[in-house]
Amino acid sequence: MSARTFVDAQLRALSEVALAELATVSVVVAPDRDALDTLEDRAVVEGYAVAHASLDEHGLHGLAEVVRALAGSVHLGSARSKKRGLVSALQAFADKHGKRTLDAFDDRARAEGLVGELRRLSRAFLENATGKVSGKRIDAWLAGQAPSDVDAGPGLRTLGPATAKSALGAMTRLFRVLGARGTLFVLDEGEALVDLSPARRDLAYTVLRELIDNADGRGGMVATKLLVAGDSKLVTRRHAIFDHEALATRVMTLEPEAAPTPHATLVRLDEGADLLDRDRTLLPKLSEVPRVPEARVPHLRALLRLAQGLPPLEATTELTVGLDDVDSRIDQLFQTSSHDGSVFAVLVGEYGAGKTHHLLHLEARAVAARRPVMRLAVERLDEDVGNPQRHLRRLLESAIVPTTNDASGTRGRSLGVFAVLEGWLASETTRRKLIEALEALEESDSEVAGHASSCLVDGAIDERALVTMLSALDLVEKPGASSYRRDAYRRLLLWLELLARVEGCEGPVVILDEAENLYRPGVSRSERRTALRSLGFYCGGTIPRACVVLAVTPETLVSLREEAGALLDEIEEQVTALPQEDVAMLRRRLLRARPLEVKKLDAEQRRELAERVRIVHGKVRGKVNDPDWAAWVERAQKESKTPRELLRRAVEHLERLAFVGS
C-alpha cells in the first residue's frame, strides 16, 4: 500500500471508529516514519487528538510508561499550535470556555462517562485555571505519585501497572471532553519488542493481545485508533509477533495476498512487500463508499468488532444463531436465582467457539430483566482475582446497571455504577431514596449494617464517607489480610443492596471470564489457591439472588475439577479463610454443575451465520455484488476452524468488495 493511500484509509477508519465510539488496533509495517508523520498531521487538522510513544523507549511490558509518554505528547486543538501535553490541552479548554469552563467540562464529562482520577485532576486544574496555572499535580500523578490535596474525595490511585489500562481508556474519554472527535495513538519502533528478553517479550505481546481484545470494553478506550508501527523485523524476525500464537490469530490477515481495507488489522508499507501497486483502485473507492448514516451506527459497531476478530460488544440479533437452548437455560437460571440463594452455571466452549457471544446474549437478557451485570476476568494486566480488596474497583468499573433514575435524562439506559452514584447525589429525590435505603440497612441485621451506618450523619448523607465506601479506591493498595477481604465483600454487598432499593434492580449476574489463564505458564499452585478462595465467595452462594456464570474452556474445567478437592481442602484449613469464602459449596458446585456447552455449529448454521454477516454489512456499506457468494461461503465455512474465524473472513471479503471491488 502506498503512503498516500495508507493515510486516506486510516483517516476513513478513524472517522468510523469515532462514529461508532469504539477502539481498534492495527499493526503497521513501515520502513520509515514519513507516512505516520503525515497521518498524524492530517488527523490533527481534522480534529482528532494525536499522541505517540516509542516502544523502544517505553516497552509494552510497562504499560504505565507508555501511558505517560502518550499523555505528554498529545496534540489536541489547533493544528497551528505547537503545544503538546495534557496540561496544555486543559489550559486551551479553559481559555476557550472562560467563565463557563467548569459547566462545560462537567456536562461533557457526564456525557462521555469520564470518571476516576483523570476527571478529578482535570476538574481541579480547570477550577483554578485563571491564567498560567501549574500542572504539577497532574504531572505528579503521571509520574506515579498521588497528590493528596486535589479535592475532598477519597485518595487518588497512582498511575502504575494496575491502573494503566483504565487510565488509557479514561484519557481517550478526556480528549473527547476537551473537544476532540476521537484519538489516534501511534506506538512506533515496535520492532524493539522482538529484542526483549523472553519474559518481557511474552508480557509485552500478552498486553498487546489484551489491548486488542478489550480496547473498547467497559471503561476501555473510545473513538480511538491505536497503531503499533515498526519495520519489517516486527513481522519477519524470529520471535516476531506472528510467533506468538494468541497475538497472531488477532493480527494476521486471513488472505495475505489481498489488498488491505481501511480496518485491516495488518498493513504493510515496507518496500519488500508485494502489495505496493495493489491499491490503485482503493484510493477512489475511499471517497465513493458512502458515509455511514447515524441510524446504522449499531451495525457499524458490530462490523468493526468482527473485522478485528472480536465479538460485538452488544448482543446483535442479526448475528444470533443456535441460541434457543441457551435462552431456555437462562430462563431457568433467572427463575431459580429470584429466591434469596444464588445459582451457579459453567459455560464451556473452545476458544473462538462463541463463549463471548453467549455471554453478551446473557448480558442483554440480564439488563432486560433489570439485573446488574458485573464481569471479572483473569488477565495478565489484572492479576488480582484472589484479592477482592484490589479487584473490587475493577469489578465495579466493569458493571452495567439498568436504571430508572431520570435526573440526567438516563431513564431506561444502562449505566456504569459510578455514573449511577453521581445521579443519586445530583437529585434531591434520589438522595432521599438513598438515605431511606441506608437507614433501613443500618437498622437491619445485615452484615452491611455497619457500612451503611458509616455513610450517614444525623439522618443526612456523609458524602465523603459514602463516596469513599462505594468507590473502593482506599482498598486497592491494601494487602490480602482477611479484614480487608471481608471489607471488600461487604462493600460489594452494600452496592447490590442499594441498587435493589434505589433503582429497583433484581439480583446481579456475575460473569467470571478467561479462567483458563489460571493455568497459563508461570501461575503457581499457591496463586490458583488464592484465586479459588475468592471464587468461593462469588460462586459459593454468598451473594443473594445472584446468577454466577464461570466461562472456561473444556480443558480448564477438567483442571479445576481435578484440583478442586486438594486446593479447597487447603483453603478450609487456613485460619484466615472467611465464612463468606464458602469453598465447600464451590467444591460441590464445580463437581456437580451441568455445564452449559457452547455447541459447535453445523455446516448449515455456519452458512446462515455468514449470510447474516452479509446482511449486517449491507446495512452499513450498501449492497455489494458478488455472483460467487454461495461458492465463497461454502469454501470459507470449511476452511474456518471456528465461527469467529468465519465471521472475520466474511467481513474481510465483503469489505474488500466494497472498497476495492474484487
Secondary structure, DSSP 8 states (H G I E B T S, - for coil): --HHHHHHHHHHHHHHHHHHT-EEEEEEE-SSSHHHHHHHHHHHHTT-EEEEEETTTS-GGGHHHHHHHHHHH-B-S-TT----SHHHHHHHHHHHHGGGHHHHHHHHHHHHT--SHHHHHHHHHHHT-SSS---HHHHHHHTT---S-S-SSS----SSTTTHHHHHHHHHHHHHHTT-S-EEEEEE-GGGGGGS-HHHHHHHHHHHHHHHHHTTSTTS--SEEEEEEE-THHHHSTT-GGGSHHHHHHHS-SSTTS---TT-SEEE--TTSTTTTTTTTHHHHHHHS----GGGHHHHHHHHHHHTT---SS--GGG--S-HHHHHHHHHHHHHTTSSS-EEEEEE--TTSSHHHHHHHHHHHHHHTT--EEEEE-BTTB--TT-HHHHHHHHHHH-BEE----TTS-TT-EE-HHHHHHHHHH-HHHHHHHHHHHHHHHTS-STTHHHHHTTEETTEE-HHHHHHHHH-GGGTT----HHHHHHHHHHHHHHHHHHHHHH---S-EEEEE-GGGGGSTT--HHHHHHHHHHHHHHHTT-STT-EEEEEE-HHHHHHHHHHHHHHHHHHHH-TT--TTS-HHHHHHHHHH---EE-----HHHHHHHHHHHHHHHHHHH-----TTHHHHHHHHHHH-SSHHHHHHHHHHHHHHHHHT--
